[in-house]
Amino acid sequence: MRTIYVIGIGAGDPELLTLKAIRALQRVDVVVALDKGDAKNDLLALREQIVRAHAPNLPIVTVEDPPRDRNPENYRAEVRRWHAERARLLAQAIREHSTDSVAFLVWGDPSLYDSTLRIIERMQRHEGLESTVEVIPGVTAIQLLTAEHKMLLNRIGEDIHVTTARNLAKASPKDRRNCVVMLDGGAGWLDGPTHNTYMWWGAYLGTEHQVLREGYICDIGEQVAELKQQLRAEHGWIMDIYLLRELEEDAP
Ligand SMILES: C[S@@+](CC[C@H](N)C(=O)[O-])C[C@H]1O[C@@H](n2cnc3c(N)ncnc32)[C@H](O)[C@@H]1O
């Protein structure tokens, strides 16, 4: 039976793969990757660079991401249809290009805001792809953010809330006390900060374009929003992540 390796490749730095991930890359028949088109091509190139650093001869088969209606009448039905089509195309590529094993490279860690495991489950259930799955953890963008800012994710005994920019607006004041925000297409930090909201922000973490900023939202919020727009225009895409924390004292 085929083995599908779901390999967390870290969030941008080829040196942050685990030994287990490297060994899996050196063992599999092929990597299958989704090509999400234009703006995300840089990301695909980064993935290829990471594979090449550790397994120079490993073939990478790319499957074009099927088109998706961004303004459907029935959002859920459209997402279901899109996921089903993705699963069909990927299962087809796996059958064509691998006999024993195939790898999916997951940005960061497969457990955090990623649909690869869901797609594989769908391929097994609905596309009849017989396979066993091995998941290899990776370093997440959250860990890169804290490492690059040399800081702790939580204060003593305090909870950590991880959310998306879309859900930040609904977060309770308690959750916002110490809150990691991902998947922000805009500048979610500008919504509802207090005078004491401090932000540690990072974009393109682990890559040559890495940018870091930190400060009270009331001091740096607007500047970082402008910077984000400039960076997106310059590179054609951006990935950023931030920790918001309510500070009682003056020092972060
Ligand atoms: C679809 S989620 C994937 C998260 C990934 N599985 C992980 O473990 O980090 C993508 C989001 O992760 C964050 N992210 C991932 N890589 C990043 C990087 N190198 N720099 C900044 N943020 C990053 C951004 O918030 C981005 O919108």
The ligand as an ORCA input file, in Angstrom:
! r2SCAN-3c Opt
* xyz 0 1
  C      -2.625     28.876      5.781
  S      -1.749     29.442      7.207
  C      -0.554     28.169      7.362
  C       0.150     28.113      8.694
  C       1.227     27.048      8.741
  N       0.659     25.723      8.625
  C       2.077     27.137     10.013
  O       2.258     26.114     10.679
  O       2.606     28.210     10.279
  C      -0.851     30.773      6.533
  C      -0.607     31.866      7.543
  O       0.505     31.517      8.346
  C       1.282     32.660      8.628
  N       2.622     32.461      8.045
  C       3.075     31.331      7.492
  N       4.355     31.456      7.125
  C       4.728     32.703      7.451
  C       5.934     33.431      7.317
  N       7.024     32.893      6.784
  N       5.960     34.708      7.774
  C       4.869     35.264      8.335
  N       3.700     34.623      8.485
  C       3.625     33.358      8.054
  C       0.536     33.844      8.035
  O      -0.321     34.378      9.015
  C      -0.241     33.195      6.927
  O      -1.377     33.950      6.595
*
